[in-house]
Amino acid sequence: MLTVEGLNTFYGAVHALKDVSLEVRNGELVALIGANGAGKTTLLRTISGLVRPTSGRIVFDGRDITHAKPSKVVQLGIAHCPEGRRVWPRMTVQENLLVGAFTRRNAREVRADLERVYAEFPRLGERRRQLAGTLSGGEQQMLAIGRALMAAPKLVLFDEPSLGLAPIVVESMAEILARINKNGTAVFLVEQNASVALHMAQRAYVLETGKVMMEGRAECLRENEYVKAAYLGAAQDQ
């Protein structure tokens, strides 16, 4: 579904992504792990069209989207759930969700998907008229996920969905992402919590200083001694 080939991205003089190649197949949940500053967020922003690559190709569903505008990327079926939630605090929950459907024209389908989001996240339904800025961190993350789903995507890019959340909320988020994937939407998950990511994913990549250093089945990477030492640590025993 998604193929990234030899991608190079710069921030000014900083070479943020270095010949990155990876793929997400139809219906997969693929994780990308790495330390802060490894280039994980830059990769998602490049796929979404928010950052322009210097070289390389991004192909989605058979179409070259390397230089596509972000709105076109969304129209083609990629939704981006960004790091830090990025909800509009002075808009209501429902207004935030409807913004996620900005590329869609069938009002009946949008209304049906809105009710599906409320069924998935009952707390959002209860707070649909509430300002998003008054929600808890976990509720804002639910809202960010729901907003991404309102685009009716084939693939969702998740950037650090567990960041800043309590462990019990992280567990709930993992279950939600697994359900989204089980319902047929492909997921590309960027996550600093490597233990959570590798227990959820079918396959995974390890990104270090802008380069893909390892890739493979998630269960194999969980047992890899380097990955254990560098990214799992005490979490491996939990």
C-alpha positions in Angstrom: 0.0 0.0 0.0 2.8 2.4 1.0 6.3 2.3 -0.4 9.1 4.7 0.6 12.2 4.4 -1.6 15.6 6.1 -0.9 14.0 9.1 0.9 16.3 12.0 1.8 14.9 15.0 3.7 16.8 18.0 5.0 15.9 20.6 7.6 18.2 23.4 6.4 21.7 22.0 6.6 20.5 19.0 8.8 20.2 15.7 6.9 17.2 14.4 8.8 16.3 11.3 6.6 19.1 9.3 4.9 18.1 7.0 2.1 15.0 5.7 4.0 13.2 2.8 2.4 10.3 0.9 3.9 6.8 -0.4 3.2 3.4 -0.9 4.7 1.3 -3.6 3.1 -2.5 -3.6 2.9 -4.1 -4.2 6.3 -0.8 -4.3 8.2 0.1 -2.6 11.5 3.8 -1.6 11.1 5.8 0.1 13.8 8.7 2.5 13.6 10.8 2.8 16.7 13.8 5.0 17.6 15.1 7.5 20.0 14.2 11.2 20.1 15.7 13.0 17.2 16.0 9.9 15.0 13.8 11.4 12.3 10.5 9.5 13.0 8.3 12.6 13.0 10.1 14.0 9.9 9.3 10.8 8.1 5.6 11.0 8.8 5.6 14.7 7.9 7.3 13.9 4.6 4.8 11.1 3.7 2.0 13.5 4.5 3.4 16.2 2.2 4.1 18.7 5.1 7.8 18.4 4.4 9.4 18.2 1.0 12.0 15.5 0.4 15.2 16.3 -1.5 15.2 12.9 -3.2 13.6 9.5 -3.2 10.0 8.4 -3.9 6.8 7.8 -1.9 4.2 5.6 -3.6 0.8 5.1 -2.1 -1.8 2.7 -3.6 0.1 2.7 -6.9 0.3 6.5 -7.2 3.5 8.6 -6.8 2.7 11.1 -4.0 6.3 12.3 -3.4 5.4 15.9 -4.2 1.7 15.9 -3.5 0.1 18.6 -1.4 -1.1 17.5 2.1 -4.8 17.9 1.1 -4.3 15.6 -1.9 -2.5 13.0 0.3 -5.6 13.0 2.6 -7.9 12.7 -0.4 -6.0 9.7 -1.6 -6.5 7.9 1.7 -3.7 8.8 4.2 -4.6 10.4 7.5 -2.0 11.8 9.9 -2.6 11.7 13.7 0.2 14.1 14.9 2.4 14.1 17.9 0.9 16.1 20.8 -2.7 15.6 19.6 -3.0 19.1 18.0 -6.7 19.5 18.6 -8.3 23.0 18.1 -8.9 23.9 21.7 -11.5 26.6 21.1 -13.6 24.4 18.8 -16.0 21.8 20.1 -15.3 18.1 20.0 -17.8 17.7 17.1 -16.3 20.7 15.2 -12.8 19.1 15.5 -14.2 15.8 14.2 -15.9 17.4 11.2 -12.7 19.2 10.2 -11.2 15.8 9.8 -13.8 15.2 7.0 -12.9 18.4 5.1 -12.1 16.5 1.8 -15.3 14.6 1.8 -18.5 15.6 0.0 -21.1 13.0 0.9 -22.8 14.5 4.0 -24.7 11.3 4.7 -21.5 9.2 4.9 -19.9 11.9 7.0 -22.8 11.8 9.5 -22.6 8.0 9.6 -18.9 8.0 10.3 -19.4 10.7 13.0 -21.8 8.3 14.8 -19.3 5.5 14.4 -16.6 7.6 16.0 -19.0 8.4 18.9 -19.7 4.6 19.2 -16.0 3.9 19.4 -15.3 6.7 21.8 -18.5 7.1 24.0 -16.8 9.9 26.0 -16.5 12.0 22.9 -20.2 11.5 22.3 -20.9 12.7 25.8 -18.7 15.7 25.3 -19.6 16.5 21.7 -20.5 20.2 22.5 -17.6 20.7 24.9 -14.6 22.7 23.9 -11.7 20.4 23.0 -9.2 22.4 25.1 -11.1 21.4 28.3 -10.7 17.6 27.7 -8.1 15.5 29.5 -5.0 14.4 27.7 -6.4 10.9 27.1 -9.7 12.4 25.7 -7.8 14.7 23.4 -5.9 11.7 22.1 -9.2 10.0 21.4 -10.3 13.1 19.6 -7.2 13.2 17.5 -7.7 9.6 16.5 -11.4 10.1 15.8 -10.5 13.2 13.7 -8.1 11.1 11.6 -10.8 8.4 11.1 -13.2 11.0 9.9 -11.1 11.2 6.7 -12.2 7.6 5.9 -8.5 6.7 5.4 -7.0 3.5 4.0 -3.8 4.2 6.1 -3.4 6.1 9.3 0.0 7.5 10.4 0.2 7.7 14.2 2.9 9.8 15.8 3.6 9.0 19.4 0.0 8.3 20.5 1.1 7.2 24.0 3.1 10.4 24.7 2.3 11.9 28.0 -0.5 9.5 28.9 -0.8 7.4 32.1 0.0 3.7 31.7 -3.7 2.6 31.9 -4.6 5.1 29.2 -1.7 3.9 27.0 -3.1 0.4 27.3 -6.5 1.7 26.2 -4.9 3.5 23.2 -3.2 0.3 22.1 -6.5 -1.6 22.1 -8.1 1.2 20.1 -5.3 1.1 17.5 -5.5 -2.6 17.3 -9.3 -2.4 16.7 -8.8 0.2 13.9 -6.3 -2.2 12.2 -8.5 -5.2 12.7 -11.4 -3.3 11.0 -9.3 -3.1 7.9 -7.4 0.2 8.1 -3.6 -0.1 7.7 -1.6 1.6 10.5 1.9 3.0 10.5 2.8 3.6 14.1 5.7 5.8 15.2 6.2 5.2 18.9 9.0 5.9 21.4 7.5 3.3 23.7 9.1 0.4 21.9 7.6 -2.3 24.1 4.1 -1.1 23.3 4.8 -0.8 19.6 6.5 -4.2 19.2 3.7 -6.0 21.0 1.1 -4.4 18.7 2.8 -4.5 15.3 3.2 -7.3 12.8 6.4 -5.8 11.4 8.7 -3.1 12.6 11.6 -0.8 11.6 14.3 0.7 13.7 15.3 4.3 12.8 18.6 5.7 14.1 20.0 9.2 13.1 17.8 9.2 10.0 18.7 5.7 8.8 16.8 2.5 8.9 19.1 0.2 10.8 17.0 -2.9 11.3 13.7 -4.3 10.1 11.8 -7.5 10.5 8.9 -9.3 12.3 8.0 -7.5 15.5 8.4 -10.6 17.6 11.9 -11.2 16.2 12.9 -7.6 17.0 11.5 -8.0 20.5 14.0 -10.9 21.0 16.9 -9.1 19.3 19.7 -8.4 21.9 20.5 -5.0 20.5 16.9 -3.9 20.5 16.4 -5.2 24.0 19.4 -3.2 25.3 18.8 0.0 23.3 15.0 0.3 23.3 13.3 -2.2 25.7 15.4 -2.3 28.9 13.3 -2.9 31.9 10.1 -2.8 29.8 11.1 -6.2 28.4 10.4 -7.8 31.8 7.1 -6.1 32.4 
